[in-house]
Amino acid sequence: VEMGRSCIKIPVRKYNEVMKVINSSNEHVISIGASFNTEADSHLVCVQNKHGLYHTQANSAPGHPRKVTGASFVVFNGALKTSSGFLAKSSIVEDGLMVQIMPETMESLRQALRDKKDFKITCGKTDTGDIKEYVDICWVENEEKTNKGILSPVDGKSMEGTQSEKIPQSRDFEREGRVIKCTEVYYFLKDHKLSSPVPHQFAKETAIACSTALCPHLKTLKNNGMNKIGLRVSVDTDTVEYLAGSGGHLLPQSYLNELDSALIPVIHGGMSDPTSLPLKMELIFFIIEHLF
């Protein structure tokens, strides 16, 4: 959201998701959630006060003028009547943007989205001459990079552009009051899309194998400051490799024999589905202490 203009950028690779929204929504409303925009210098937030009432405010980055404000969602409402005196209306609602348009504009918008074409909505009163605001819907090739600023504990490699997900852990791996938990997995993808459920299952099995291997060494690892550990696994049809490290340095050799014994069978099992290869991922583990 800028002065006089709002821009909704839709990544081309999200076309199928947009079509699901179009096909499942009623004819008068389209609602689309937005991702966090790192290029914006402020963001809309919805705050609840002590009386239970909500109000909108913009949180700005310290020391930066407010030029571009990010929003969390946009709703297009196609029920605006000609008698309202408006071509279209855009307004901030909670931490998002509401755009009210005529039914015929809604139909044109739907068709533009189906055709993957940019679309411009002119907002303002019909009799105000040149004083107008605009809402632009644009298809973009390059989406904002994910995981910006995150570095690998293995060797300090940037994780920017990777796709990540949380890993639910079915059981705890505990030894001497310390627990190792795999919290997240990062996928290094060339086409930015996981083509099958195999990588998800492979990540879970790898997390269990690594936790099992490191469990006897939790006290030593924690005492040596290695409480955040990364495990990077690369699998292709003819190559298998893994690296384990903490704080930007590889783990000492003393831990690798047990890791080999636990990981190699699992990694070779991950090669059983050639359609999911090549596959490269990094799992993040934390060692924490029980305080009771």
N, C-alpha and C positions, 0 to 999 in steps of 0.2 A: 504494500500500500504506500503510494507516494502522493504528494500534493497534486490533486487533479487527475490521478491515474492509479488504477489498481491492475496488477498483472498476475494472472494465474498461469504458471508454467507447468505443463504436463509432459513428463518424459515419454518419448515415443514408445519405449519398452513397456509402459503401463497401459497401452491401448486396450488389452483384453480386460484389465480390471475396470477401466472406464466404461467399457461396453457392458460389463456386469451391472454397474451402477445404473446405466441408462435403461437397461432391460428390466431391472427389478424395481425401479422407482415409478411413482405414479406420474401422470402426464403433466402435472403442474409444478413438481418439485424435483430438483437434482441436488444432492448433498455430496460434497467431496471433501475428505480429510486432507490436510496438508502436512508436509514434513517440515522439520525445523530448518530455517533458512539462515545459514552462517553469514550470508552477505548482508543481511539486514542489520542495522545498528540499534534497532529496538524491536520488541515483540509485544503483542497484545496479550494480556493476562486477565483472567476473570477472578476477582478477589471477593471472598465472603467476609463481611464485617461481623462484629459481635452480636448484631441483631438478626443475623441470618440472611441479610440481604446481599445481593451480588452487585458488583459494579466493575466496570472495565477500566483498566489503566494500561499504559505502555511502559514497560521496563526498558530503560536505555542502557547502553554500554557506557561506563564512566568516561567522561572526557570527549564523547563524540556527539556531534549535533544530530538531531533526529531528522533523517532524510527518507530512509526506507524502513517501514515497519512491517514485521512479519505477522501473519495470522495463522491460526490453527485449522481453519476450515473455511469453505465457501458454500453458501446455499443460494441456488437460483430458484426464485419463486415466480412462476409464470401466470399469476392471477391478477396482475396490475390491469386496471380498467382505463380505457381512453378518457373517461370522465375525470380521472384524477388530475389531469393537466400535466402529467409527467411523461417523458419519453421512456425513462427507466429511472430507478432509484437505487443508489448503493448506500449502505449504512453499516456501521460496526455493531455487531450483536455479540455480547459476551467477549470471547477471544477470537471471533471470526468475522467474516464478511457476509452480509445479506444483500443480494442483488434482486430487486423486484423488476420484472419485465412483462411485456405484453404476451398473451398466448401465442401470437404469431412469431414473436421473437424467440420464444422458447422452442418452437418447432424448428426454426432456422438454426438455433444453437445445437439442438439434438442432431440435426443432419450434419452440421459442421464437425461435431465430435465423431460421428460415425465415419465421416469422410477423412478424418484426421487433418482437418483444415483449421487455420487460425480464425478467430472470430472477435469482432469488436462490438461492444455495446456502448451506445452513447447515452449518458445519464443527464438528467436535468429537466427543468420545466420546458414545455413546448414553446413558451413565449419569451424566453430569456436571451434570444439572439445567440451571441458567440460564447456565452459563459456555460461551458459544458464540462462534465467529468467523463472519463472513459474507463471501461473495464475491458482489458485485453485478455483473451484466452489464447495462449501460444503453445504449440507443440515444440519441444526442444529435444535435440539428440543427446546432449550430455546432461545428466542429472548431477546435482550437487554431490560431491564425493562423500562417501560414508566413512565413519570412523576416523575423521580428520584429527590429527594431533596425537593419535594413540601409537605408541611404540612397542615393539615386541620385546619381552623380557629375554628372549633367546639371544638376540644380537643387536637390538636397537633398531631393527628394520621398521619402516613406517607401515602401518596397517591401513593407511588411507586407500579407499576404493574397495576394501574387502567387504564381504557380506557376513554379518555375525548373528548369532542366536544364543540364547541361554540354554544350558544343558541341565535338565532335571536329573538329580542324582538319586538313584533308588535306595542307596544305603550309605552309611558313613564308613569311612576308612580311618580308624582311630588307633593310636598307640601312645601310651604314657601321657594321656591328657591332651594330646594334640590330634587335630583332625585335618585331613587333606580333602579339599573340595574342588572339583572341576566346575567352574562357574560359567565359562563362555567358550565358544568355538568360532574362529574366523575362517572363512572360506576364501581362498585366492582364486577368483573365477575370471576366465577370459571373456565369457559372454554374459557375465553378471546374472546368471540364472542357474539354479540347481535343477538338473533335468530329471532326477529320480529321487526316491526316498532313501536310496542306498547310502549316500554320504552321511545322513543324519544318524542312521543305525551304526555305521562304521565309527562315527565320532563317539557315540556312547560306549561302544565296545572298547575303543582305544582309551577312553577316559578311565574305564574300570581297570584295564590292564596296567596303565601307568600308575594309578592310585595304589594298586596292589603291590607293584614293584617298589614304590617309594615309601610305603607305609612303615617298614621297619626302620627307616632313616629319618623320620619326621623330627625327632629331637635334635639330631645333628644338623640337619638342613636349617631348622629354625634358629638354632644357636649361631649358625654361620651367616645369618642374615638373608638366607634364601627362602623367604616366605611367600614369594610370588614366582611361579615357575611356568615357563612356556614350553610346549612340546609341538614342534612343527613336523608334520608328516607329509611326504611327497610320494605318490604312487603312480606309476605308469605301467604300460604293458611289459616293459623290460627293465624297469628300474624301481628300486625301493630305497627310501632314505628317511631318516628321522634325525632331528637335532633337538636337544633338550638344554635349556639354559635359564639363568636367572640374573637379573641386573645387567643384562647385556653381555654376559659371559657364559660359555658352555659349562655344563655341569662337569665336575671332576670325574676322571675315569672310574673311580671307585664305585660310582652309582650305575655305570653303564652296563655292566655284566647282567645285573638283575633286570634292567630295562630291556636289554636284548632278549632275554629269555621270555619276558612277558609280552613284549610288543611284536616281535617278528612273526609269530603265528597269527596274530590278529591282523597285522598289516598284509601278510600274504593272503589271508582270507578276504581282505578288501579288494583284491585283484580279481575275484571270481566273477565280477560283473563288468565286462570290458566297456559297456555303454556309459559307465560313470567315470571312465578314465579319460585324460589324466585328472588326478585329484590331488589338491594341495590344501592343507588346512593347518591351523594352529590352535591348540587347546591351551587354556589358561587355568592354572591351579593356584589355590591359596592354601597356606598352612596356617591354621588358627589354633588358639589354645582355649580349652574349656576353663572358665573362671570359677568353677564350683566343684 
